[in-house]
Amino acid sequence: MSIEIRPSFEKHISLSPEEFVAKLCEEFKRHNRRCQGVATRNHVTLRLPPEKQHFWSPQLDLELEEKDDGTVVRGRYGPKPSVWTLFMFGYGLAGFGWMIFLILGMSEWMIQKQPGKILWSFGFLGLGVLLFFAAQAGKALSRNDMRELDEFIREALRH
């Protein structure tokens, strides 16, 4: 089980960003059932076609940086923005809840009251652990989809 949140890569190519985007657009047209995307001058987002997507489907974001002798392509795999936002909100809620109830529980304990609120902190800690394992399960479920995106982009970079 890898704890890497968003796998990434970096590749140097001899094409300009405009040429690379044009080449990707050709690949989209040739393989529109395999992969779809949105491209601008310096950014490309690749996704699976809607009929192949599910909640955990990944996307590949490519940043294109022009250099003197070509382009540096930086790719980052990750969940759709809605899934990413949901998990970041959940982690934030779990962390904030854990911290608040831990502070309240410790305060009660220090003034010799029954520290009941400290039990709530363990609930929020459990929520964070649960979210982590849910994210790992989602990553495992989307592994084949990620391979498909990876094969598509490597094929496009090769030609």
Secondary structure in CASP SS format (residue, H / E / C, confidence):
PFRMAT SS
TARGET T0000
AUTHOR 0000-0000-0000
METHOD secondary structure of the structure
MODEL  1
M C 1.00
S C 1.00
I C 1.00
E C 1.00
I C 1.00
R C 1.00
P C 1.00
S E 1.00
F E 1.00
E E 1.00
K E 1.00
H E 1.00
I E 1.00
S C 1.00
L C 1.00
S C 1.00
P H 1.00
E H 1.00
E H 1.00
F H 1.00
V H 1.00
A H 1.00
K H 1.00
L H 1.00
C H 1.00
E H 1.00
E H 1.00
F H 1.00
K H 1.00
R H 1.00
H C 1.00
N C 1.00
R C 1.00
R C 1.00
C C 1.00
Q E 1.00
G E 1.00
V E 1.00
A E 1.00
T C 1.00
R C 1.00
N C 1.00
H E 1.00
V E 1.00
T E 1.00
L E 1.00
R E 1.00
L C 1.00
P C 1.00
P H 1.00
E H 1.00
K H 1.00
Q C 1.00
H C 1.00
F C 1.00
W C 1.00
S C 1.00
P E 1.00
Q E 1.00
L E 1.00
D E 1.00
L E 1.00
E E 1.00
L E 1.00
E E 1.00
E E 1.00
K E 1.00
D C 1.00
D C 1.00
G E 1.00
T E 1.00
V E 1.00
V E 1.00
R E 1.00
G E 1.00
R E 1.00
Y E 1.00
G E 1.00
P E 1.00
K C 1.00
P H 1.00
S H 1.00
V H 1.00
W H 1.00
T H 1.00
L H 1.00
F H 1.00
M H 1.00
F H 1.00
G H 1.00
Y H 1.00
G H 1.00
L H 1.00
A H 1.00
G H 1.00
F H 1.00
G H 1.00
W H 1.00
M H 1.00
I H 1.00
F H 1.00
L H 1.00
I H 1.00
L H 1.00
G H 1.00
M H 1.00
S H 1.00
E H 1.00
W H 1.00
M H 1.00
I C 1.00
Q C 1.00
K C 1.00
Q C 1.00
P C 1.00
G C 1.00
K H 1.00
I H 1.00
L H 1.00
W H 1.00
S H 1.00
F H 1.00
G H 1.00
F H 1.00
L H 1.00
G H 1.00
L H 1.00
G H 1.00
V H 1.00
L H 1.00
L H 1.00
F H 1.00
F H 1.00
A H 1.00
A H 1.00
Q H 1.00
A H 1.00
G H 1.00
K H 1.00
A H 1.00
L H 1.00
S C 1.00
R H 1.00
N H 1.00
D H 1.00
M H 1.00
R H 1.00
E H 1.00
L H 1.00
D H 1.00
E H 1.00
F H 1.00
I H 1.00
R H 1.00
E H 1.00
A H 1.00
L H 1.00
R H 1.00
H C 1.00
END
